[in-house]
Amino acid sequence: MISAIVLIKTSVDRIPEIAERIAALENVSEVFSVTGTYDLIAMVRVSRHEDLAEVIPGRISKIPGVEGTDTHVAFRTYSQHDLEAAFAIGLDN
């Protein structure tokens, strides 16, 4: 499984509507509204790298009100359990 984090700039007055449309797309597992330079972050999961082109420029970018995207492909995914264990190394509770 290939995971991509898609940072999305949108028309600010349409964030909820755009977020719902993106969340309804196949291969999009979560959409977050966020503070900062971008308005939304979408988590996209696909089987093949080629599928990213279909989902991101093929569907997400074509939603009216989406002004731009910046995509980051994950090399490795760590579960919450793995992260908690990694940060707890050397700590006595």
MDTraj code that builds the backbone (N, CA, C; nanometers):
import mdtraj as md
import numpy as np

residues = "MET ILE SER ALA ILE VAL LEU ILE LYS THR SER VAL ASP ARG ILE PRO GLU ILE ALA GLU ARG ILE ALA ALA LEU GLU ASN VAL SER GLU VAL PHE SER VAL THR GLY THR TYR ASP LEU ILE ALA MET VAL ARG VAL SER ARG HIS GLU ASP LEU ALA GLU VAL ILE PRO GLY ARG ILE SER LYS ILE PRO GLY VAL GLU GLY THR ASP THR HIS VAL ALA PHE ARG THR TYR SER GLN HIS ASP LEU GLU ALA ALA PHE ALA ILE GLY LEU ASP ASN".split()
xyz = np.array([
    [0.0850, -0.1178, 0.0000],
    [0.0000, 0.0000, 0.0000],
    [0.0895, 0.1240, 0.0000],
    [0.0578, 0.2182, -0.0839],
    [0.1312, 0.3441, -0.0936],
    [0.0474, 0.4526, -0.0284],
    [0.1081, 0.5247, 0.0647],
    [0.0391, 0.6338, 0.1335],
    [0.0956, 0.7667, 0.0875],
    [0.0047, 0.8613, 0.0634],
    [0.0461, 0.9961, 0.0259],
    [-0.0275, 1.0962, 0.1128],
    [0.0450, 1.1992, 0.1534],
    [-0.0121, 1.3095, 0.2303],
    [-0.0259, 1.4243, 0.1315],
    [-0.1492, 1.4708, 0.1120],
    [-0.1753, 1.5745, 0.0127],
    [-0.2155, 1.7029, 0.0853],
    [-0.1316, 1.8050, 0.0732],
    [-0.1592, 1.9363, 0.1306],
    [-0.2371, 2.0149, 0.0262],
    [-0.3505, 2.0735, 0.0661],
    [-0.4422, 2.1318, -0.0312],
    [-0.4759, 2.2763, 0.0045],
    [-0.4609, 2.3656, -0.0937],
    [-0.5068, 2.5049, -0.0807],
    [-0.6440, 2.5123, -0.1460],
    [-0.7365, 2.5807, -0.0784],
    [-0.8729, 2.5904, -0.1297],
    [-0.9251, 2.7327, -0.1190],
    [-1.0429, 2.7530, -0.1749],
    [-1.1171, 2.8760, -0.1501],
    [-1.1620, 2.8684, -0.0043],
    [-1.1197, 2.9614, 0.0774],
    [-1.1433, 2.9545, 0.2221],
    [-1.2917, 2.9456, 0.2554],
    [-1.3752, 3.0147, 0.1820],
    [-1.5179, 3.0132, 0.2132],
    [-1.5861, 2.8817, 0.1765],
    [-1.5129, 2.7901, 0.1122],
    [-1.5715, 2.6628, 0.0701],
    [-1.5038, 2.5420, 0.1337],
    [-1.4230, 2.5630, 0.2366],
    [-1.3468, 2.4534, 0.2968],
    [-1.4350, 2.3344, 0.3357],
    [-1.5444, 2.3519, 0.4113],
    [-1.6241, 2.2340, 0.4504],
    [-1.6785, 2.1554, 0.3304],
    [-1.7293, 2.2256, 0.2321],
    [-1.7846, 2.1606, 0.1125],
    [-1.6765, 2.0839, 0.0363],
    [-1.5613, 2.1461, 0.0179],
    [-1.4508, 2.0830, -0.0548],
    [-1.3981, 1.9633, 0.0238],
    [-1.3850, 1.9776, 0.1540],
    [-1.3362, 1.8669, 0.2378],
    [-1.4294, 1.7462, 0.2272],
    [-1.5591, 1.7686, 0.2277],
    [-1.6543, 1.6580, 0.2160],
    [-1.6445, 1.5901, 0.0801],
    [-1.6272, 1.6682, -0.0240],
    [-1.6142, 1.6095, -0.1587],
    [-1.4867, 1.5262, -0.1698],
    [-1.3776, 1.5760, -0.1127],
    [-1.2521, 1.5005, -0.1164],
    [-1.2650, 1.3738, -0.0329],
    [-1.3245, 1.3840, 0.0847],
    [-1.3393, 1.2679, 0.1736],
    [-1.4246, 1.1578, 0.1099],
    [-1.5142, 1.1949, 0.0201],
    [-1.6010, 1.0971, -0.0450],
    [-1.5314, 1.0213, -0.1584],
    [-1.4124, 1.0668, -0.1987],
    [-1.3410, 1.0020, -0.3088],
    [-1.2843, 0.8673, -0.2663],
    [-1.2873, 0.7733, -0.3586],
    [-1.2231, 0.6443, -0.3362],
    [-1.0740, 0.6661, -0.3167],
    [-1.0123, 0.5935, -0.2274],
    [-0.8699, 0.5991, -0.1936],
    [-0.8330, 0.7129, -0.0997],
    [-0.9280, 0.7960, -0.0597],
    [-0.9020, 0.9002, 0.0391],
    [-0.9539, 0.8479, 0.1728],
    [-0.8627, 0.8311, 0.2702],
    [-0.9041, 0.7735, 0.3981],
    [-0.9428, 0.8783, 0.5009],
    [-0.8787, 0.9951, 0.4992],
    [-0.9107, 1.1028, 0.5930],
    [-0.8851, 1.2367, 0.5258],
    [-0.9581, 1.3363, 0.5736],
    [-0.9339, 1.4742, 0.5332],
    [-0.9392, 1.5585, 0.6599],
    [-0.8380, 1.6421, 0.6801],
    [-0.8300, 1.7284, 0.7983],
    [-0.8309, 1.8735, 0.7541],
    [-0.9079, 1.9580, 0.8223],
    [-0.8919, 2.1018, 0.8021],
    [-0.7847, 2.1444, 0.9017],
    [-0.6936, 2.2295, 0.8570],
    [-0.5766, 2.2630, 0.9382],
    [-0.5460, 2.4125, 0.9323],
    [-0.4627, 2.4557, 1.0257],
    [-0.4130, 2.5924, 1.0234],
    [-0.2823, 2.5943, 0.9444],
    [-0.2392, 2.7119, 0.9059],
    [-0.1112, 2.7243, 0.8375],
    [-0.1274, 2.7591, 0.6918],
    [-0.0268, 2.7259, 0.6147],
    [-0.0208, 2.7613, 0.4736],
    [-0.1291, 2.6919, 0.3920],
    [-0.1636, 2.5700, 0.4301],
    [-0.2636, 2.4924, 0.3563],
    [-0.3931, 2.4890, 0.4358],
    [-0.5017, 2.4594, 0.3658],
    [-0.6337, 2.4575, 0.4286],
    [-0.6790, 2.3175, 0.4670],
    [-0.6386, 2.2187, 0.3873],
    [-0.6795, 2.0799, 0.4102],
    [-0.5597, 1.9875, 0.3924],
    [-0.5646, 1.8748, 0.4609],
    [-0.4683, 1.7666, 0.4383],
    [-0.5496, 1.6403, 0.4152],
    [-0.5205, 1.5722, 0.3046],
    [-0.5886, 1.4467, 0.2731],
    [-0.4884, 1.3325, 0.2773],
    [-0.5309, 1.2217, 0.3337],
    [-0.4511, 1.0999, 0.3338],
    [-0.5033, 1.0122, 0.2207],
    [-0.4149, 0.9804, 0.1269],
    [-0.4522, 0.8996, 0.0110],
    [-0.3747, 0.7689, 0.0186],
    [-0.4452, 0.6582, -0.0030],
    [-0.3807, 0.5271, -0.0008],
    [-0.4193, 0.4524, -0.1282],
    [-0.3172, 0.4079, -0.2030],
    [-0.3384, 0.3388, -0.3306],
    [-0.2485, 0.2162, -0.3377],
    [-0.2780, 0.1288, -0.4334],
    [-0.1981, 0.0076, -0.4518],
    [-0.0725, 0.0323, -0.5335],
    [-0.0829, 0.1215, -0.6318],
    [0.0287, 0.1440, -0.7240],
    [0.0571, 0.2937, -0.7354],
    [0.1822, 0.3272, -0.7605],
    [0.2196, 0.4678, -0.7773],
    [0.1378, 0.5347, -0.8879],
    [0.1107, 0.4599, -0.9939],
    [0.0347, 0.5147, -1.1059],
    [-0.1035, 0.5621, -1.0625],
    [-0.1588, 0.4981, -0.9599],
    [-0.2925, 0.5350, -0.9112],
    [-0.2940, 0.6735, -0.8462],
    [-0.1788, 0.7197, -0.7986],
    [-0.1730, 0.8541, -0.7398],
    [-0.2125, 0.9595, -0.8421],
    [-0.1714, 0.9407, -0.9655],
    [-0.2044, 1.0375, -1.0711],
    [-0.3547, 1.0423, -1.0961],
    [-0.4185, 0.9292, -1.0854],
    [-0.5637, 0.9256, -1.1048],
    [-0.6358, 0.9976, -0.9913],
    [-0.5893, 0.9776, -0.8683],
    [-0.6589, 1.0341, -0.7520],
    [-0.6273, 1.1822, -0.7327],
    [-0.5005, 1.2201, -0.7372],
    [-0.4639, 1.3571, -0.6989],
    [-0.4891, 1.4563, -0.8135],
    [-0.4119, 1.4545, -0.9219],
    [-0.4458, 1.5504, -1.0281],
    [-0.5741, 1.5123, -1.1024],
    [-0.6069, 1.3827, -1.1048],
    [-0.7236, 1.3373, -1.1790],
    [-0.8562, 1.3657, -1.1122],
    [-0.8603, 1.3665, -0.9793],
    [-0.9871, 1.3895, -0.9087],
    [-0.9813, 1.5054, -0.8110],
    [-0.8858, 1.5025, -0.7164],
    [-0.8800, 1.6069, -0.6128],
    [-0.8622, 1.7443, -0.6759],
    [-0.7656, 1.7580, -0.7642],
    [-0.7346, 1.8893, -0.8234],
    [-0.8462, 1.9428, -0.9115],
    [-0.9347, 1.8560, -0.9564],
    [-1.0440, 1.8988, -1.0439],
    [-1.1690, 1.9426, -0.9679],
    [-1.1691, 1.9285, -0.8360],
    [-1.2835, 1.9726, -0.7567],
    [-1.2859, 2.1251, -0.7574],
    [-1.3990, 2.1849, -0.7943],
    [-1.4071, 2.3311, -0.7939],
    [-1.3735, 2.3889, -0.6562],
    [-1.2854, 2.4870, -0.6535],
    [-1.2425, 2.5485, -0.5284],
    [-1.1066, 2.5009, -0.4812],
    [-1.0573, 2.3889, -0.5358],
    [-0.9211, 2.3437, -0.5046],
    [-0.8268, 2.4294, -0.5876],
    [-0.7400, 2.5023, -0.5194],
    [-0.6493, 2.5960, -0.5870],
    [-0.5110, 2.5389, -0.6116],
    [-0.4722, 2.4363, -0.5364],
    [-0.3412, 2.3760, -0.5555],
    [-0.3170, 2.2655, -0.4546],
    [-0.2237, 2.1763, -0.4891],
    [-0.1881, 2.0666, -0.3997],
    [-0.0364, 2.0538, -0.3916],
    [0.0095, 1.9941, -0.2843],
    [0.1504, 1.9614, -0.2637],
    [0.1496, 1.8217, -0.2034],
    [0.2040, 1.7243, -0.2770],
    [0.1923, 1.5842, -0.2371],
    [0.3240, 1.5302, -0.1840],
    [0.3147, 1.4559, -0.0740],
    [0.4301, 1.3900, -0.0121],
    [0.4002, 1.2406, -0.0035],
    [0.4830, 1.1594, -0.0689],
    [0.4651, 1.0146, -0.0656],
    [0.5440, 0.9600, 0.0523],
    [0.4787, 0.8761, 0.1311],
    [0.5425, 0.8192, 0.2506],
    [0.6339, 0.7030, 0.2121],
    [0.7524, 0.6997, 0.2727],
    [0.8434, 0.5861, 0.2554],
    [0.8020, 0.4707, 0.3442],
    [0.7623, 0.5038, 0.4655],
    [0.7310, 0.4017, 0.5661],
    [0.6209, 0.4572, 0.6557],
    [0.5336, 0.3684, 0.7015],
    [0.4271, 0.4083, 0.7926],
    [0.4541, 0.3479, 0.9290],
    [0.4401, 0.4296, 1.0317],
    [0.4573, 0.3829, 1.1692],
    [0.3218, 0.3934, 1.2373],
    [0.2842, 0.2898, 1.3087],
    [0.1574, 0.2945, 1.3813],
    [0.1750, 0.3776, 1.5073],
    [0.0643, 0.4194, 1.5661],
    [0.0692, 0.4957, 1.6908],
    [0.1431, 0.4159, 1.7973],
    [0.1193, 0.2862, 1.8032],
    [0.1878, 0.2007, 1.9003],
    [0.3383, 0.2057, 1.8801],
    [0.3838, 0.1970, 1.7553],
    [0.5273, 0.2022, 1.7250],
    [0.5872, 0.3361, 1.7659],
    [0.5149, 0.4453, 1.7410],
    [0.5653, 0.5780, 1.7765],
    [0.5758, 0.5940, 1.9275],
    [0.4770, 0.5473, 2.0005],
    [0.4809, 0.5576, 2.1465],
    [0.5996, 0.4785, 2.2011],
    [0.6251, 0.3615, 2.1465],
    [0.7380, 0.2795, 2.1905],
    [0.8705, 0.3493, 2.1596],
    [0.8797, 0.4091, 2.0414],
    [1.0040, 0.4750, 2.0013],
    [1.0345, 0.5934, 2.0923],
    [0.9341, 0.6721, 2.1268],
    [0.9563, 0.7904, 2.2115],
    [0.9770, 0.7526, 2.3584],
    [0.9377, 0.6316, 2.3964],
    [0.9494, 0.5899, 2.5355],
    [1.0836, 0.5229, 2.5654],
    [1.1663, 0.5029, 2.4649],
    [1.2948, 0.4361, 2.4849],
    [1.3782, 0.5153, 2.5861],
    [1.4235, 0.4465, 2.6874],
    [1.5095, 0.5086, 2.7874],
    [1.4342, 0.5804, 2.8987],
    [1.3035, 0.5811, 2.8927],
    [1.2266, 0.6474, 2.9973],
    [1.1752, 0.5452, 3.0971],
    [1.1871, 0.5780, 3.2241],
    [1.1327, 0.4908, 3.3278],
    [0.9994, 0.5497, 3.3737],
    [0.8977, 0.4661, 3.3777],
    [0.7654, 0.5128, 3.4213],
    [0.7386, 0.4678, 3.5624],
])
top = md.Topology()
chain = top.add_chain()
for i, resn in enumerate(residues, 1):
    res = top.add_residue(resn, chain, resSeq=i)
    for name in ("N", "CA", "C"):
        top.add_atom(name, md.element.get_by_symbol(name[0]), res)
traj = md.Trajectory(xyz[None], top)
